[in-house]
Amino acid sequence: MPHTLSIITVTKNRSALLKKCLTSLTGQCKKGDEIIVVDASTDDTPQVVATLAKKLPIRYIRYLKTGYPAFYNEAARKARGDILVFFDDDCVASPSFLTRVRAAHRRYPNSVIQGLTHSIPRGNLYVDIMGDHYKNWLAMMTITGNEMKSFDSKNASLPRELFWKYKGLSPRMHRGSEDIELGLRLRRHGIHIYLDRSVIAYHHERTTLSGFIAQHRRFAASEGYLDRVVPKADRLGVVPTKKLLLHIRSFFRRELLFIRTNEWGNALLLPFLYAALALIRVSGYAWHR
């Protein structure tokens, strides 16, 4: 039986990125599908959504509460589709994105599907580092084969009934990592989380130093808080050995690449960036832990 999809996008004051995000879904929706946009913006987002709603099955929800769990849970309450597809407002879908989502849920019923996300725009140092970190995160989260410990909600999907059976996203995870906490909780109940590398999206990363640093400060805070609230067996830790080795390998690979291509500015900056990130992640984790 074909699945109907509820694609959920939460947004605030990023109308230009949201337009790219929603436009990338043009021609991909089937009968019964819907795109739920939950908006807390003060910019021209309502006008952008109204224009795109002429050619896309968009349901617009104005919602002003704080914290991502509240936004996603509100969308899930209003959803009608069999499958909830979490898709960030700064992502762009590949041409076969929704077709691949449907196929993955036929292959793995009653499971969470983690899609693969590529960092853009390429060629920016901060974007490249985030791309490396994402690959390392996937490696850290992989149990065996394509089965994972948890999931990243910028490109992930699961049955709506499964989402509510286990009470959705936890309101206490308002600092972030609400998706990881839900994934860990689902696994404790025997639910499988599968990585499907054919479900491809492209994620717009921060391209400035200030945005890059701010993002890592949020990561550190959310990860520290996550390890405070989850059971001891599920704690991820700030610098487990595998994670440390993966980041060291990424650093040396990129540093050697910069040297080989005579990108001396990036080669000189990279050690300072990694040192700053280590300090931010360790201190932020410890502070919120």
N, C-alpha and C positions, 0 to 999 in steps of 0.2 A: 504494500500500500504506500503510495507517495506521501511524503511528509510535507506539511505546510510549515512555513518558516516565519518567525517573528524576529526581524533583525532589530536589535536594540542599540541605539546610539545616544549617549549622554553628552551634552555639550554646554559650554559656557564661553561666550565671547570669542568664538573662533569661526566666524561665518565663512571666511575664505577657505579654510581647511575643510569645514563641514560641506561646503558646496562640492569640493573635489571628491570627498568621501561618498556622498550620496549619488553624485553623477556617475561614479564608477559602478554603481549597481544598476544603471539603466539597461534594460533588456534582459536582466537576469532573474527577475521575479516571475513567479508563476501564479496561476489562479489560487487564491486563498492566502498568499503570502502578504506580509505587511512590514513596513519599516516604521518603527516607533522611535520618534525623536523626542527625548526628554530634555527640556531647555530651561536654563536659568540665566539666560543672557540679558545684557542691556544694550547690545549692538543691533545690527540689522538682521540677525538670525531669523526672526519670524518672517521677514519678507523673503529671504533666501529660500526658506522651507516652503513658503506658500507658492513660489514660482516653480520649484521642483515638484511639488505635489500635483502639478498638472500632468506630469508624465510618470510619476512614481507613486506606489500605493502607501503614501506617508500618512501616519497618524501623529499629530503634534500634541505634546503634553507640556504645558507650562507648569513647572514644579520648582519651588524655591527653598526647599529644605536643604540642610547641609549634609555632606558625607555621601560618598559614592554608593554605599549599601542602600541608602534610602532611595536614591535615584533609580538604581537598577531594580530594586524590589517593586517600586511603583510601576515601572514599565512592565515587569513580569506579571503584576496583578492585572494590568489592562490587556495583556497579550492574548491572542486567540490561536496562535500557531502551535503546532505540535512540538516544534523545536525552537528554543531560544538561541539566537545567534548574537553573541556579544561582539560588537564591532566598533572600535574607537573612532571618534570624530576626526582624528588626524591620520587615519588609515585610508588606503586606496585598495580596492578589491582587484584581483586578477580577473581576466575575462570569464573564466570558468568557475569563479569562486563559489557561488551558490549551488551550482551543479555538483561540485566536489563535496560541499557540505552535505547535500542530500545523499550522495553515494556513500560517504563515510558513515552516516547514521544507519543506512541499510546494512552496511558491513558490520558495524558494531552497535547493535541496538542496546538501549538502556545504558548508555555510556556517555562520558564526556569526550568530545573531540577537540584536541588542541591543534590549531592550524599553525603553519610556518609563516613567520613575518620577517621581511627583509627591510633593513634600515635605509632610508633615503633622506636627503639627496646624497648620492655617493660623491666621494672626493673631498668631503669636509672632515677634518680631523676628529671633531667631537662625534659626528655621525659614525665614523669608522670605529671609534672606540666603543660606542654603544652597540654597534653590530657585533663586535667581538664579545662583549659582555652578554649579549642575548644568546649567542651560540654557547657560551660557557654555562649560562643558566639552563639551557636545554640539556646539556651534558650532565649538570648537577642533578636535574630533576628526573633523568632517565633511570628507570629501575632495571629494565632489561628489554631488548628489542625496541619496540616503539611504545612501551607502557611507561607512564610517568607517575611521579609522586603527587603532582598537583598541576595547575594550569594557569595561564596568563590570559586575562579576559579581553585583551585588545583584539584577539582573534581566536575565539573559542565558542563552543556550542554544546548544548545538552537538552534533553527532553524537558519540556515545561513541567510535566508531572513529577519528574525526578527532582527538579529544582525545588518544588514546593514540598515534596515528601520529606525533604531534609531541611525545611524551613528557610530556604533562600540564603541570602547574604546576611551575615551577622551585623546588626546595628552597631555593636561595640567596635567594629573594625573601621571606624570613621577616619583613622589616620592613614589608611591604605592597607595593601596586602589582603583585602577582603576576598579576592579571588583565590589566593593561595590558601587562606584559611578554609574556605569552602571546599576546595579540592582535597585538602588533608582530611577534612571531616567526612567527605564522601568516601574516601578510601578506607577510612576506619569502619565504614558500613559495607565494605566489599564492592564498591562501585569502581569500575575500571576507567582510567583516563588514558586515551590513546593519542599519540602524535601522528597526524596525517600530513606528510610533507607535500601532498598535492593541493591542500587547501591553503592557497598562497595569498597573502596580503602584503602591502608595502606601508611602512610606518614612517611618518615624518618625524625625525628626531630634532632635538634642540641643536641649533647651528652656531650659537654664541657661547662664550665662556660662562657668562652669568647664568644663562639658561641651563647649561650643562651642569654647573655646580649646584644650582637650586634643585635640579632633578635628583641628583645623588643625595642631597641632604634629605629629601623626602623619602627616597628609598631606604636610607639608613634608619630614619625614624620609624617607618612602617615595619621594617624587618625586626628592629629591636622590640617593638610593641607586640608583633606577631609571636615572637618567642616567649613573651611574657604570658600570653593568654592560651596558647595551645598546650596540650599534654606534653610532658617531657620527651616522650618517644618521637614526637613530631617536630621538635625544635630543629631549625635548620642551622643555626649558629652563624656567627659573623665571618669566621675564617676557617672553615673546615679544610683539612689538608688538600682534598681534591680540588676545591674551589681555588685555593691559593696557587696550586700548581698550574691550573688552567689559566689563571690571570697572568702568572709569570710567563707562561709559554706565549700567550697572546702579545704581551709586551715585547718580548724579544723578537717575535716574528715581524711585528709591525716596525720595530726599530731597525731591524736589518733591511726591511723593504725600503724605508726612508733613506737609509745610507746608500743602498744600491742604486736608488733613483735620484740621488743627489738632492733630496728634499731636506736640506740641513736645518731649516727653521723648525720643521715638524720633528726632526730627529732630536733637536735640542729641547724642544718643549715637552715631548712625550714623557721623559722621566719625571719632570716636575708635576705633570698632570696625574700620573699614576701615584706619586707620593701624596699629592693633595687628596686624591680619591681614597687612598688607604686611610689617611687621617680622618676624613669626613665619615667614611663608612664605619670605622671602628669606634670613634668617639660618639657619633650619632646613635649607633646601635647600643652602646653601653649606657648612654644617657637615657634612652627610652626603654631599656631593658629593666 
